[in-house]
Amino acid sequence: MKFVPTSFEGAFVVEPELLEDERGCFARSFCRDEFVAHGLDPAVVQCNISFNHRRGTLRGLHYQVKPHEEAKLVRCTQGAIWDVIVDLRENSPTRYRWFAAELTAENRQALYIPRGLAHGFQTLTDNSEVFYQMSEFYHPESARGVRWDDPVIGITWPVDNPVLSPRDRSYPLLERGAS
């Protein structure tokens, strides 16, 4: 696997190294030892799948607060997504900035998201599926969200008029200078 650093401390695009022959290809998508060697949390306690019928579906921006902050490894297994992270860590030089990567079934890339970052994605094709590996169990009392269109963050989403859940639509806006 190749670990390509993003502009955020601890966040990486993870590229599989394909071994190809006449049958197809094989690659590791996760290796505890390689994650540890890169200083990443290798714990996986829960895996989730998100299937999305329509292009433009937007899920997020989600995170969990202490004591249940979570790291995630996100991969698109069918279709394509615009995967976005937002740095919410206090005292981070990249606080309230965003980073995005196009994850597709074809490129087989994943995004490693460390604790303290919000995560969301928008589907670029109909019938997209996303697979998550989580370092922490889901705790509803710790679940939080940031509005997808928050002007403090200013994410440029690729598809106009997204399909959103009522919950994702109703998250509050950040306040300028908020800590």
Salt bridges, closest charged atoms under 4 A:
ASP21 OD2 - ARG23 NH2 2.44
ASP33 OD1 - ARG32 NH2 2.96
GLU34 OE2 - ARG28 NH2 2.69
ASP41 OD2 - ARG115 NH2 2.49
GLU70 OE2 - LYS72 NZ 3.85
ASP83 OD1 - HIS119 NE2 2.60
ASP87 OD1 - ARG89 NE 2.98
GLU136 OE2 - HIS139 NE2 2.97
GLU141 OE2 - HIS139 ND1 3.60
ASP149 OD1 - ARG147 NE 2.59
ASP168 OD1 - HIS62 NE2 2.68
ASP168 OD1 - ARG167 NE 3.85
